[in-house]
Protein backbone atom coordinates (compact mmCIF):
# COMPACT_ATOMS: atom_id res chain seq x y z
CA UNK A 1 0.00 0.00 0.00
CA UNK A 2 2.82 2.39 0.90
CA UNK A 3 4.58 1.64 -2.39
CA UNK A 4 1.37 2.23 -4.34
CA UNK A 5 0.78 5.55 -2.56
CA UNK A 6 4.39 6.62 -3.20
CA UNK A 7 4.09 5.63 -6.88
CA UNK A 8 0.82 7.55 -7.28
CA UNK A 9 2.35 10.61 -5.60
CA UNK A 10 5.40 10.42 -7.89
CA UNK A 11 3.17 10.18 -10.99
CA UNK A 12 1.09 13.12 -9.76
CA UNK A 13 4.24 15.16 -9.07
CA UNK A 14 5.59 14.45 -12.58
CA UNK A 15 2.29 15.51 -14.15
CA UNK A 16 2.28 18.71 -12.08
CA UNK A 17 5.89 19.42 -13.06
CA UNK A 18 4.99 18.94 -16.74
CA UNK A 19 2.04 21.36 -16.40
CA UNK A 20 4.24 23.89 -14.58
CA UNK A 21 6.94 23.70 -17.28
CA UNK A 22 4.32 24.19 -20.01
CA UNK A 23 2.92 27.20 -18.15
CA UNK A 24 6.38 28.69 -17.58
CA UNK A 25 7.28 28.20 -21.26
CA UNK A 26 4.06 29.94 -22.31
CA UNK A 27 4.65 32.81 -19.89
CA UNK A 28 8.19 33.32 -21.24
CA UNK A 29 7.30 32.95 -24.94
CA UNK A 30 4.60 35.65 -24.86
CA UNK A 31 6.87 38.63 -24.01
CA UNK A 32 9.72 37.19 -26.14
CA UNK A 33 7.40 37.03 -29.16
CA UNK A 34 6.44 40.64 -28.46
CA UNK A 35 10.09 41.71 -28.30
CA UNK A 36 10.91 39.98 -31.62
CA UNK A 37 7.93 41.62 -33.33
CA UNK A 38 8.89 45.03 -31.95
CA UNK A 39 12.49 44.58 -33.15
CA UNK A 40 11.19 43.90 -36.67
CA UNK A 41 9.03 47.01 -36.47
CA UNK A 42 12.01 49.00 -35.19
CA UNK A 43 14.01 47.98 -38.27
CA UNK A 44 11.21 48.62 -40.77
CA UNK A 45 9.86 51.83 -39.20
CA UNK A 46 12.73 53.78 -37.57
CA UNK A 47 10.62 56.95 -37.39
CA UNK A 48 8.75 55.46 -34.39
CA UNK A 49 11.85 54.00 -32.75
CA UNK A 50 11.25 55.66 -29.35
CA UNK A 51 7.81 54.06 -28.99
CA UNK A 52 9.12 50.63 -30.00
CA UNK A 53 12.03 50.96 -27.54
CA UNK A 54 9.60 51.86 -24.76
CA UNK A 55 7.48 48.79 -25.48
CA UNK A 56 10.54 46.51 -25.73
CA UNK A 57 11.72 47.80 -22.34
CA UNK A 58 8.26 47.03 -20.91
CA UNK A 59 8.31 43.44 -22.22
CA UNK A 60 11.82 42.87 -20.86
CA UNK A 61 10.59 44.23 -17.52
CA UNK A 62 7.82 41.60 -17.57
CA UNK A 63 10.40 38.87 -18.18
CA UNK A 64 12.50 40.17 -15.29
CA UNK A 65 9.46 40.18 -12.96
CA UNK A 66 8.56 36.63 -14.02
CA UNK A 67 12.09 35.31 -13.45
CA UNK A 68 12.18 37.03 -10.03
CA UNK A 69 8.87 35.44 -8.95
CA UNK A 70 9.87 32.00 -10.24
CA UNK A 71 13.21 32.19 -8.43
CA UNK A 72 11.51 33.10 -5.15
CA UNK A 73 8.90 30.35 -5.52
CA UNK A 74 11.43 27.67 -6.45
CA UNK A 75 13.66 28.68 -3.51
CA UNK A 76 10.71 28.28 -1.12
CA UNK A 77 9.66 24.97 -2.73
CA UNK A 78 13.19 23.60 -2.36
CA UNK A 79 13.40 24.63 1.30
CA UNK A 80 16.46 26.74 0.45
CA UNK A 81 15.20 29.75 2.43
CA UNK A 82 15.84 30.18 6.15
CA UNK A 83 13.19 32.50 7.56
CA UNK A 84 14.10 35.02 10.21
CA UNK A 85 12.02 35.28 13.38
CA UNK A 86 12.06 38.89 14.55
CA UNK A 87 9.40 41.34 15.79
CA UNK A 88 8.14 44.09 13.47
CA UNK A 89 5.17 46.43 12.99
CA UNK A 90 2.17 45.13 11.04
CA UNK A 91 1.20 48.66 9.99
CA UNK A 92 4.79 49.19 8.87
CA UNK A 93 4.62 46.49 6.19
CA UNK A 94 1.17 47.75 5.09
CA UNK A 95 2.68 51.21 4.52
CA UNK A 96 5.70 49.74 2.69
CA UNK A 97 3.45 47.64 0.43
CA UNK A 98 1.31 50.69 -0.34
CA UNK A 99 4.41 52.70 -1.32
CA UNK A 100 5.58 49.90 -3.64
CA UNK A 101 2.17 49.82 -5.35
CA UNK A 102 1.91 53.59 -5.89
CA UNK A 103 2.57 53.43 -9.68
CA UNK A 104 -0.18 50.82 -10.23
CA UNK A 105 -2.57 52.65 -7.89
CA UNK A 106 -1.96 55.96 -9.68
CA UNK A 107 -2.59 54.34 -13.06
CA UNK A 108 -5.96 52.94 -11.91
CA UNK A 109 -6.76 55.90 -9.62
CA UNK A 110 -7.23 53.40 -6.76
CA UNK A 111 -6.52 54.48 -3.19
CA UNK A 112 -5.83 52.45 -0.03
CA UNK A 113 -7.65 53.11 3.24
CA UNK A 114 -6.22 51.59 6.42
CA UNK A 115 -7.92 51.11 9.79
CA UNK A 116 -7.25 49.38 13.11
CA UNK A 117 -4.55 49.52 15.76
CA UNK A 118 -1.01 48.49 14.97
CA UNK A 119 0.40 45.31 16.50
CA UNK A 120 3.68 43.39 16.46
CA UNK A 121 4.19 40.37 14.22
CA UNK A 122 6.92 37.80 14.72
CA UNK A 123 8.51 36.42 11.57
CA UNK A 124 10.51 37.27 8.48
CA UNK A 125 9.57 40.84 7.56
CA UNK A 126 11.01 40.70 4.03
CA UNK A 127 9.08 37.58 3.03
CA UNK A 128 5.83 38.58 4.76
CA UNK A 129 6.03 41.94 2.99
CA UNK A 130 6.37 40.00 -0.28
CA UNK A 131 3.21 38.04 0.59
CA UNK A 132 1.21 41.14 1.54
CA UNK A 133 2.44 43.00 -1.54
CA UNK A 134 1.12 40.28 -3.85
CA UNK A 135 -2.26 40.17 -2.08
CA UNK A 136 -2.65 43.96 -2.16
CA UNK A 137 -1.58 44.05 -5.82
CA UNK A 138 -4.35 41.59 -6.69
CA UNK A 139 -6.82 43.75 -4.76
CA UNK A 140 -5.77 46.89 -6.66
CA UNK A 141 -6.00 45.10 -10.01
CA UNK A 142 -9.46 43.70 -9.14
CA UNK A 143 -10.81 47.10 -8.09
CA UNK A 144 -12.55 49.33 -10.65
CA UNK A 145 -10.96 52.57 -11.78
CA UNK A 146 -11.34 55.09 -8.97
CA UNK A 147 -12.03 52.31 -6.45
CA UNK A 148 -10.69 51.66 -2.96
CA UNK A 149 -8.76 48.92 -1.22
CA UNK A 150 -9.49 48.61 2.50
CA UNK A 151 -6.86 47.31 4.93
CA UNK A 152 -7.94 46.35 8.46
CA UNK A 153 -5.65 45.28 11.29
CA UNK A 154 -7.29 43.08 13.93
CA UNK A 155 -6.06 41.02 16.86
CA UNK A 156 -7.48 39.10 19.78
CA UNK A 157 -6.24 36.45 22.20
CA UNK A 158 -6.22 33.80 19.44
CA UNK A 159 -4.94 35.44 16.26
CA UNK A 160 -3.59 38.53 14.54
CA UNK A 161 -4.84 39.36 11.06
CA UNK A 162 -4.35 41.77 8.19
CA UNK A 163 -7.55 41.97 6.15
CA UNK A 164 -7.33 43.19 2.54
CA UNK A 165 -10.64 43.97 0.82
CA UNK A 166 -11.27 45.25 -2.69
CA UNK A 167 -14.54 46.52 -4.19
CA UNK A 168 -14.26 44.56 -7.40
CA UNK A 169 -16.84 42.21 -8.95
CA UNK A 170 -15.93 39.27 -6.70
CA UNK A 171 -15.11 35.67 -7.55
CA UNK A 172 -17.50 32.83 -8.40
CA UNK A 173 -17.25 29.48 -6.62
CA UNK A 174 -14.99 27.90 -9.28
CA UNK A 175 -12.61 30.87 -9.24
CA UNK A 176 -12.44 30.73 -5.45
CA UNK A 177 -11.41 27.05 -5.61
CA UNK A 178 -8.60 27.77 -8.06
CA UNK A 179 -7.38 31.23 -7.06
CA UNK A 180 -4.29 29.93 -5.21
CA UNK A 181 -3.32 27.41 -7.91
CA UNK A 182 0.03 28.08 -9.54
CA UNK A 183 -0.31 29.96 -12.86
CA UNK A 184 -4.10 30.28 -12.56
CA UNK A 185 -5.47 33.66 -13.64
CA UNK A 186 -9.07 34.80 -13.24
CA UNK A 187 -8.60 36.95 -16.35
CA UNK A 188 -6.38 35.12 -18.87
CA UNK A 189 -5.73 38.45 -20.63
CA UNK A 190 -4.35 40.15 -17.52
CA UNK A 191 -0.71 41.24 -17.33
CA UNK A 192 -0.03 39.06 -14.26
CA UNK A 193 1.53 35.60 -14.21
CA UNK A 194 -0.76 33.72 -11.83
CA UNK A 195 2.09 33.21 -9.35
CA UNK A 196 1.66 36.00 -6.78
CA UNK A 197 -1.09 34.44 -4.67
CA UNK A 198 0.60 31.02 -4.73
CA UNK A 199 3.77 32.67 -3.47
CA UNK A 200 1.84 34.57 -0.79
CA UNK A 201 0.11 31.41 0.45
CA UNK A 202 3.42 29.50 0.60
CA UNK A 203 5.07 32.28 2.63
CA UNK A 204 2.17 32.59 5.07
CA UNK A 205 1.99 28.81 5.60
CA UNK A 206 5.73 28.75 6.35
CA UNK A 207 4.96 31.22 9.17
CA UNK A 208 2.28 28.85 10.56
CA UNK A 209 -0.41 31.26 9.37
CA UNK A 210 -3.21 30.95 6.85
CA UNK A 211 -4.87 32.98 4.12
CA UNK A 212 -8.65 32.97 4.30
CA UNK A 213 -10.75 33.95 1.29
CA UNK A 214 -14.23 35.46 1.30
CA UNK A 215 -15.85 36.86 -1.83
CA UNK A 216 -19.19 38.25 -2.98
CA UNK A 217 -20.48 40.57 -5.69
CA UNK A 218 -19.39 43.46 -3.46
CA UNK A 219 -15.72 42.48 -3.43
CA UNK A 220 -13.13 39.99 -2.21
Legacy VTK file of the C-alpha trace (Angstrom):
# vtk DataFile Version 3.0
C-alpha trace
ASCII
DATASET POLYDATA
POINTS 220 float
0.000 0.000 0.000
2.820 2.387 0.896
4.583 1.637 -2.392
1.372 2.229 -4.339
0.784 5.553 -2.562
4.395 6.616 -3.200
4.087 5.631 -6.880
0.824 7.551 -7.285
2.351 10.610 -5.601
5.395 10.419 -7.895
3.172 10.178 -10.989
1.091 13.119 -9.763
4.242 15.161 -9.072
5.591 14.452 -12.582
2.292 15.510 -14.148
2.283 18.712 -12.076
5.888 19.422 -13.058
4.987 18.939 -16.738
2.042 21.364 -16.401
4.242 23.887 -14.581
6.936 23.702 -17.276
4.322 24.187 -20.007
2.917 27.197 -18.155
6.384 28.693 -17.578
7.276 28.197 -21.262
4.056 29.936 -22.309
4.649 32.811 -19.886
8.189 33.321 -21.242
7.304 32.951 -24.935
4.600 35.653 -24.856
6.874 38.630 -24.008
9.719 37.186 -26.139
7.401 37.025 -29.157
6.439 40.639 -28.456
10.093 41.706 -28.301
10.911 39.976 -31.622
7.935 41.617 -33.328
8.886 45.033 -31.950
12.490 44.585 -33.149
11.188 43.901 -36.667
9.025 47.014 -36.473
12.012 48.997 -35.194
14.011 47.984 -38.267
11.214 48.624 -40.767
9.856 51.830 -39.203
12.732 53.777 -37.575
10.624 56.949 -37.386
8.752 55.463 -34.386
11.845 54.001 -32.745
11.246 55.663 -29.345
7.812 54.058 -28.990
9.124 50.630 -29.997
12.032 50.960 -27.544
9.601 51.864 -24.764
7.481 48.794 -25.479
10.538 46.514 -25.732
11.717 47.803 -22.344
8.258 47.033 -20.911
8.305 43.445 -22.223
11.815 42.875 -20.862
10.590 44.231 -17.519
7.824 41.602 -17.571
10.400 38.873 -18.179
12.497 40.166 -15.287
9.462 40.177 -12.959
8.557 36.631 -14.024
12.088 35.307 -13.446
12.179 37.027 -10.032
8.871 35.438 -8.953
9.867 31.997 -10.238
13.210 32.187 -8.427
11.513 33.096 -5.148
8.899 30.353 -5.524
11.431 27.668 -6.451
13.662 28.684 -3.512
10.712 28.280 -1.122
9.661 24.972 -2.728
13.186 23.603 -2.357
13.405 24.631 1.299
16.462 26.744 0.453
15.197 29.750 2.425
15.840 30.182 6.147
13.190 32.497 7.558
14.099 35.015 10.215
12.023 35.279 13.376
12.063 38.888 14.554
9.396 41.341 15.791
8.139 44.085 13.468
5.169 46.427 12.992
2.171 45.130 11.035
1.197 48.663 9.995
4.787 49.191 8.865
4.616 46.488 6.190
1.174 47.751 5.092
2.683 51.211 4.517
5.698 49.738 2.688
3.447 47.638 0.428
1.306 50.692 -0.339
4.415 52.700 -1.316
5.575 49.904 -3.640
2.173 49.824 -5.348
1.913 53.591 -5.885
2.571 53.435 -9.677
-0.182 50.819 -10.230
-2.565 52.654 -7.888
-1.955 55.959 -9.682
-2.588 54.338 -13.063
-5.959 52.939 -11.910
-6.763 55.901 -9.620
-7.225 53.405 -6.760
-6.515 54.476 -3.187
-5.827 52.451 -0.031
-7.654 53.110 3.236
-6.216 51.592 6.421
-7.923 51.109 9.790
-7.247 49.383 13.111
-4.553 49.525 15.765
-1.010 48.493 14.969
0.401 45.307 16.503
3.679 43.391 16.464
4.185 40.374 14.215
6.922 37.803 14.722
8.512 36.421 11.575
10.510 37.273 8.477
9.569 40.844 7.558
11.011 40.700 4.029
9.079 37.577 3.034
5.835 38.576 4.762
6.033 41.938 2.995
6.370 40.005 -0.277
3.205 38.037 0.588
1.211 41.142 1.541
2.439 42.996 -1.538
1.116 40.280 -3.846
-2.262 40.168 -2.081
-2.650 43.957 -2.164
-1.579 44.054 -5.816
-4.351 41.592 -6.686
-6.822 43.754 -4.763
-5.767 46.894 -6.655
-6.005 45.104 -10.008
-9.459 43.696 -9.137
-10.809 47.103 -8.091
-12.555 49.332 -10.648
-10.958 52.573 -11.783
-11.342 55.093 -8.966
-12.031 52.312 -6.452
-10.694 51.658 -2.963
-8.763 48.916 -1.222
-9.494 48.612 2.496
-6.862 47.307 4.927
-7.936 46.352 8.460
-5.650 45.283 11.294
-7.293 43.084 13.930
-6.063 41.023 16.863
-7.478 39.105 19.782
-6.244 36.454 22.197
-6.216 33.800 19.440
-4.939 35.437 16.258
-3.591 38.533 14.541
-4.839 39.358 11.061
-4.348 41.769 8.189
-7.553 41.972 6.149
-7.330 43.187 2.537
-10.640 43.968 0.821
-11.274 45.248 -2.695
-14.539 46.515 -4.188
-14.259 44.557 -7.396
-16.840 42.208 -8.949
-15.928 39.267 -6.700
-15.110 35.668 -7.552
-17.500 32.833 -8.398
-17.247 29.477 -6.620
-14.991 27.896 -9.282
-12.613 30.875 -9.236
-12.441 30.731 -5.445
-11.409 27.054 -5.608
-8.596 27.767 -8.055
-7.377 31.235 -7.062
-4.291 29.929 -5.215
-3.319 27.409 -7.907
0.033 28.081 -9.536
-0.311 29.962 -12.863
-4.102 30.278 -12.560
-5.467 33.661 -13.642
-9.069 34.801 -13.241
-8.603 36.952 -16.347
-6.380 35.120 -18.870
-5.730 38.449 -20.632
-4.355 40.152 -17.519
-0.708 41.244 -17.330
-0.026 39.062 -14.260
1.535 35.604 -14.208
-0.759 33.723 -11.828
2.094 33.206 -9.352
1.656 36.001 -6.781
-1.094 34.440 -4.671
0.595 31.017 -4.731
3.774 32.672 -3.471
1.836 34.568 -0.792
0.114 31.410 0.451
3.420 29.498 0.597
5.070 32.278 2.631
2.165 32.585 5.075
1.991 28.806 5.603
5.726 28.755 6.349
4.960 31.225 9.165
2.277 28.853 10.561
-0.411 31.255 9.373
-3.215 30.946 6.846
-4.871 32.984 4.125
-8.654 32.973 4.299
-10.750 33.953 1.286
-14.226 35.460 1.303
-15.847 36.857 -1.832
-19.187 38.247 -2.983
-20.483 40.567 -5.692
-19.388 43.464 -3.457
-15.720 42.484 -3.432
-13.127 39.988 -2.214
LINES 1 221
220 0 1 2 3 4 5 6 7 8 9 10 11 12 13 14 15 16 17 18 19 20 21 22 23 24 25 26 27 28 29 30 31 32 33 34 35 36 37 38 39 40 41 42 43 44 45 46 47 48 49 50 51 52 53 54 55 56 57 58 59 60 61 62 63 64 65 66 67 68 69 70 71 72 73 74 75 76 77 78 79 80 81 82 83 84 85 86 87 88 89 90 91 92 93 94 95 96 97 98 99 100 101 102 103 104 105 106 107 108 109 110 111 112 113 114 115 116 117 118 119 120 121 122 123 124 125 126 127 128 129 130 131 132 133 134 135 136 137 138 139 140 141 142 143 144 145 146 147 148 149 150 151 152 153 154 155 156 157 158 159 160 161 162 163 164 165 166 167 168 169 170 171 172 173 174 175 176 177 178 179 180 181 182 183 184 185 186 187 188 189 190 191 192 193 194 195 196 197 198 199 200 201 202 203 204 205 206 207 208 209 210 211 212 213 214 215 216 217 218 219
